[in-house]
């Protein structure tokens, strides 16, 4: 395995509030993704709702090679 074939964990900036969708699409393409989620309670107009939000807004983590990162 050459150095260009080595996979490293990288942080990728994505549009805020698109973290879950971006990680799903990358997983469909075969990438190993880490997008930590936390459960929170959010007050809507008429009720409280439990939702999962990204722990780090605007970022996801993926294990990729240097060539894959450049794409």
Contact map, one row per residue, 1 for C-alpha under 8 A:
11101100000000000000000000000000000000000000000000000000000000000000000
11111100000000000000000000000000000000000000000000000000000000000000000
11111100000000000000000000000000000000000000000000000000000000000000000
01111100000000000000000000000000000000000000000000000000000000001110000
11111110000000000000000000000000000000000000000000000000000000001100000
11111111000000000000000000000000000000000000000000000000000000011100000
00001111100000000000000000000000000000000000000000000000000000111100000
00000111110000000000000000000000000000000000000000000000000001111000000
00000011111000000000000000000000000000000000000000000000000011110000000
00000001111100000000000000000000000000000000000000000000000011110000000
00000000111110000000000000000000000000000000000000000000001111000000000
00000000011111000000000000000000000000000000000000000000001111000000000
00000000001111100000000000000000000000000000000000000000011100000000000
00000000000111110110010000000000000000000000000000000000011100000000000
00000000000011111110000000000000000000000000000000000000010000000000000
00000000000001111110000000000000000000000000000000000000111000000000000
00000000000000111111000000000000000000000000000000000000110000000000000
00000000000001111111110000000000000000000000000000000000010000000000000
00000000000001111111111000000000001000000000000000000100111100000000000
00000000000000001111111100000000001000000000000000000100000000000000000
00000000000000000111111110000000000000000000000000000000000000000000000
00000000000001000111111111000000000000000000000000000000000000000000000
00000000000000000011111111100000111000000000000000000000000100000000000
00000000000000000001111111110000000000000000000000000000000000000000000
00000000000000000000111111111000000000000000000000000000000000000000000
00000000000000000000011111111111100000000000000000000000000000000000000
00000000000000000000001111111111100000000000000000000000000000000000000
00000000000000000000000111111110000000000000000000000000000000000000000
00000000000000000000000011111110000000000000000000000000000000000000000
00000000000000000000000001111111000000000000000000000000000000000000000
00000000000000000000000001111111100000000000000000000000000001110000000
00000000000000000000000001100111110000000000000000000000000001110000000
00000000000000000000001001100011111000000000000000000000000111100000000
00000000000000000000001000000001111100000000000000000000000111000000000
00000000000000000011001000000000111110000000000000000110001110000000000
00000000000000000000000000000000011111000000000000000111000000000000000
00000000000000000000000000000000001111100000000000011110000000000000000
00000000000000000000000000000000000111110000000000011110000000000000000
00000000000000000000000000000000000011111000000001111000000000000000000
00000000000000000000000000000000000001111100000001111000000000000000000
00000000000000000000000000000000000000111110000111100000000000000000000
00000000000000000000000000000000000000011111000111100000000000000000000
00000000000000000000000000000000000000001111111110000000000000000000000
00000000000000000000000000000000000000000111111110000000000000000000000
00000000000000000000000000000000000000000011111000000000000000000000000
00000000000000000000000000000000000000000011111100000000000000000000000
00000000000000000000000000000000000000000011111110000000000000000000000
00000000000000000000000000000000000000001111011111000000000000000000000
00000000000000000000000000000000000000001111001111100000000000000000000
00000000000000000000000000000000000000111100000111110000000000000000000
00000000000000000000000000000000000000111100000011111000000000000000000
00000000000000000000000000000000000011110000000001111100000000000000000
00000000000000000000000000000000000011110000000000111110000000000000000
00000000000000000011000000000000001111000000000000011111100000000000000
00000000000000000000000000000000001111000000000000001111100000000000000
00000000000000000000000000000000000100000000000000000111111100000000000
00000000000000011010000000000000000000000000000000000111111000000000000
00000000000011111110000000000000000000000000000000000001111100000000000
00000000001111010010000000000000001000000000000000000001111110000000000
00000000001111000010001000000000111000000000000000000001011111000000000
00000000111100000000000000000000111000000000000000000000001111100000000
00000001111100000000000000000011110000000000000000000000000111110000000
00000011110000000000000000000011100000000000000000000000000011111000000
00000111110000000000000000000011000000000000000000000000000001111101100
00011111000000000000000000000000000000000000000000000000000000111111100
00011110000000000000000000000000000000000000000000000000000000011111110
00010000000000000000000000000000000000000000000000000000000000001111111
00000000000000000000000000000000000000000000000000000000000000011111111
00000000000000000000000000000000000000000000000000000000000000011111111
00000000000000000000000000000000000000000000000000000000000000000111111
00000000000000000000000000000000000000000000000000000000000000000011111
